[in-house]
Amino acid sequence: MNCKQYWRGCQQCGLHHGQQQCEAISHLFRVVSGLVGLLIISWKLTLVVIAMAPIKYYMVRALAKRKEKYIREMIELNRDISAWFSDNIEGIKEIKLWNLYRMRERTFCEKQGVVLENNKRNVMLDAWNMFYEVMLEWSVTAMLYILGGILICNGTLTIGGVFAFISYSSYVTGPIASIMNIRYAFSRIMPSAERLFTFLDLWEEGSGDSLPLRK
């Protein structure tokens, strides 16, 4: 990979980061406007919706840390298997002379099994993130129905008010979940970005061509 490809990748990462920032700002405005509307309808039910934010935050935080760990392991595994392939290519004559095909095949199966296990854990973590998000939204909706029914029985809120509140609550819970998931999305690219920036920040020896020649 040459320098142009490196910079192209950096530009793509920057564009992706900028798009996510714009989406986060738009979601933030939607959350604020939605909370104002919910407070007008019922401040008691609004507390249930607001309580979702810290729960979602800690869930995403825990999953993001685990995601970063798996991504770092995946990078190291890919580097290890690439080095192993390079050793095989350099020592292909020795492998043929000593008839090491079976041993190399077993080693390849073991390394590939570890890579597949890591990929499976990454996929399962994404599935668990979606599952927790759906379960949290359903739990909030169920709590709103239960508390809304209690408020209707007490005469504090009307049936139409409860249904209007539940309908408008999606304008708050959806953006909150999207903003929290930005942390999880960045956990996928941060290990690679850190390696790239570490490589770009490496100290370089001054070129001898730049030194003035003495006559």
C-alpha positions as CSV (number, residue, x, y, z in Angstrom):
1,M,0.0,0.0,0.0
2,N,1.5,3.3,-1.1
3,C,1.3,6.8,0.5
4,K,-1.6,7.8,-1.8
5,Q,-3.7,4.9,-0.6
6,Y,-2.8,5.7,3.0
7,W,-3.9,9.3,2.6
8,R,-7.1,8.3,0.7
9,G,-7.9,6.0,3.7
10,C,-7.3,8.9,6.1
11,Q,-9.6,11.2,4.0
12,Q,-12.3,8.6,4.0
13,C,-12.1,8.2,7.8
14,G,-12.3,12.0,8.1
15,L,-15.4,12.2,5.9
16,H,-17.0,9.3,7.9
17,H,-16.2,11.1,11.1
18,G,-17.6,14.4,9.8
19,Q,-20.8,12.7,8.7
20,Q,-21.3,11.1,12.1
21,Q,-20.7,14.4,13.8
22,C,-23.4,16.0,11.6
23,E,-25.8,13.2,12.4
24,A,-25.1,13.5,16.1
25,I,-25.9,17.2,16.0
26,S,-29.2,16.6,14.1
27,H,-30.1,13.8,16.6
28,L,-29.3,16.1,19.5
29,F,-31.7,18.8,18.2
30,R,-34.4,16.1,17.7
31,V,-33.9,14.9,21.3
32,V,-34.2,18.4,22.7
33,S,-37.3,19.2,20.7
34,G,-38.9,15.8,21.5
35,L,-38.2,16.2,25.3
36,V,-39.9,19.6,25.2
37,G,-43.0,18.1,23.6
38,L,-43.0,15.1,26.1
39,L,-42.7,17.5,29.1
40,I,-45.7,19.4,27.9
41,I,-47.8,16.2,27.8
42,S,-46.5,14.5,31.0
43,W,-43.3,15.2,33.0
44,K,-43.8,11.9,35.0
45,L,-43.7,9.7,31.9
46,T,-40.8,11.8,30.6
47,L,-38.7,10.7,33.5
48,V,-39.1,7.1,32.3
49,V,-37.8,8.1,28.8
50,I,-34.9,10.0,30.3
51,A,-33.9,7.1,32.5
52,M,-33.2,5.1,29.3
53,A,-30.2,7.3,28.4
54,P,-27.8,6.2,31.3
55,I,-28.8,2.6,30.9
56,K,-28.1,2.7,27.1
57,Y,-24.8,4.6,27.8
58,Y,-23.4,1.9,30.1
59,M,-24.5,-0.9,27.9
60,V,-22.8,0.6,24.8
61,R,-19.7,1.5,26.9
62,A,-19.3,-2.2,28.0
63,L,-19.9,-3.6,24.5
64,A,-17.6,-1.0,22.9
65,K,-14.7,-2.0,25.2
66,R,-15.2,-5.6,24.3
67,K,-15.5,-4.7,20.6
68,E,-12.2,-2.9,20.7
69,K,-10.5,-5.9,22.4
70,Y,-11.8,-8.2,19.7
71,I,-10.7,-5.9,16.9
72,R,-7.2,-5.6,18.3
73,E,-7.1,-9.4,18.6
74,M,-8.2,-9.7,14.9
75,I,-5.5,-7.3,13.8
76,E,-2.9,-9.3,15.6
77,L,-4.2,-12.6,14.3
78,N,-4.2,-11.3,10.7
79,R,-0.6,-10.0,11.2
80,D,0.4,-13.4,12.6
81,I,-1.1,-15.4,9.7
82,S,0.4,-13.0,7.1
83,A,3.8,-13.5,8.6
84,W,3.2,-17.2,8.6
85,F,2.3,-17.2,4.9
86,S,5.4,-15.1,4.2
87,D,7.6,-17.7,6.0
88,N,6.0,-20.5,4.0
89,I,6.8,-18.7,0.8
90,E,10.4,-18.0,1.7
91,G,10.9,-21.6,2.9
92,I,8.9,-23.4,0.2
93,K,12.0,-25.4,-0.9
94,E,12.6,-26.6,2.7
95,I,8.9,-27.6,3.0
96,K,9.2,-29.7,-0.2
97,L,12.5,-31.2,0.8
98,W,11.4,-32.2,4.3
99,N,7.8,-33.1,3.2
100,L,6.2,-30.8,5.7
101,Y,2.9,-30.4,3.9
102,R,0.8,-32.1,6.5
103,M,2.4,-30.3,9.4
104,R,1.9,-26.9,7.6
105,E,-1.7,-27.8,6.8
106,R,-2.4,-28.6,10.5
107,T,-0.8,-25.3,11.5
108,F,-2.9,-23.5,8.9
109,C,-6.1,-25.1,10.2
110,E,-5.3,-24.1,13.8
111,K,-4.6,-20.5,12.9
112,Q,-7.6,-20.3,10.7
113,G,-9.8,-21.8,13.4
114,V,-8.6,-19.0,15.8
115,V,-9.4,-16.3,13.2
116,L,-12.9,-17.8,12.6
117,E,-13.6,-17.9,16.3
118,N,-12.6,-14.2,16.6
119,N,-14.9,-13.3,13.7
120,K,-17.7,-15.3,15.3
121,R,-17.3,-13.3,18.5
122,N,-17.4,-10.0,16.6
123,V,-20.6,-11.0,14.8
124,M,-22.2,-12.2,18.0
125,L,-21.3,-9.0,19.8
126,D,-23.0,-6.9,17.0
127,A,-26.1,-9.2,17.4
128,W,-26.1,-8.7,21.2
129,N,-25.9,-4.9,20.8
130,M,-29.0,-5.0,18.5
131,F,-30.8,-7.3,20.9
132,Y,-30.1,-5.2,24.0
133,E,-31.2,-2.1,22.1
134,V,-34.5,-3.6,21.0
135,M,-35.2,-5.0,24.5
136,L,-34.5,-1.7,26.1
137,E,-36.9,0.1,23.7
138,W,-39.6,-2.5,24.4
139,S,-39.0,-2.2,28.1
140,V,-39.4,1.5,28.0
141,T,-42.6,1.2,25.9
142,A,-44.0,-1.4,28.3
143,M,-43.3,0.9,31.3
144,L,-45.0,3.8,29.5
145,Y,-48.1,1.7,28.9
146,I,-48.2,0.6,32.5
147,L,-47.6,4.0,34.0
148,G,-49.9,5.6,31.5
149,G,-52.7,3.3,32.5
150,I,-52.1,4.2,36.1
151,L,-52.3,7.9,35.2
152,I,-55.5,7.3,33.3
153,C,-57.1,5.6,36.2
154,N,-56.1,8.5,38.5
155,G,-57.5,11.0,36.0
156,T,-54.2,12.7,35.6
157,L,-53.9,11.9,31.9
158,T,-56.3,11.0,29.1
159,I,-56.1,8.0,26.8
160,G,-55.3,10.3,23.8
161,G,-52.5,11.9,25.8
162,V,-50.9,8.5,26.6
163,F,-51.0,7.4,23.0
164,A,-49.6,10.8,21.9
165,F,-46.8,10.5,24.4
166,I,-45.9,7.0,23.3
167,S,-45.9,8.1,19.7
168,Y,-43.7,11.1,20.3
169,S,-41.4,9.1,22.6
170,S,-39.9,7.4,19.6
171,Y,-38.6,10.8,18.5
172,V,-36.5,10.8,21.6
173,T,-35.5,7.2,22.2
174,G,-34.5,6.7,18.6
175,P,-32.0,9.6,18.4
176,I,-30.6,8.7,21.9
177,A,-29.9,5.2,20.7
178,S,-28.2,6.5,17.6
179,I,-26.0,8.9,19.5
180,M,-25.0,6.2,21.9
181,N,-24.2,3.8,19.1
182,I,-21.6,6.2,17.7
183,R,-19.3,5.1,20.5
184,Y,-19.8,1.5,19.4
185,A,-19.2,2.3,15.8
186,F,-15.9,4.1,16.6
187,S,-14.8,1.0,18.6
188,R,-14.5,-0.8,15.2
189,I,-12.1,1.7,13.6
190,M,-10.1,3.1,16.6
191,P,-7.6,0.2,16.8
192,S,-6.8,0.5,13.1
193,A,-6.7,4.3,13.2
194,E,-4.3,4.2,16.2
195,R,-2.0,1.8,14.3
196,L,-2.1,4.0,11.2
197,F,-1.4,7.2,13.2
198,T,1.4,5.5,15.1
199,F,3.0,4.5,11.8
200,L,2.7,8.0,10.4
201,D,4.2,9.5,13.5
202,L,7.3,7.2,13.4
203,W,10.6,9.0,13.4
204,E,12.4,9.1,10.1
205,E,16.1,9.3,9.4
206,G,17.1,12.4,7.4
207,S,17.9,11.6,3.8
208,G,21.5,11.9,2.7
209,D,20.4,13.4,-0.6
210,S,19.3,16.6,1.3
211,L,22.8,17.2,2.7
212,P,25.0,19.7,0.9
213,L,28.0,18.3,-0.9
214,R,31.4,19.6,-0.2
215,K,33.7,20.4,-3.2
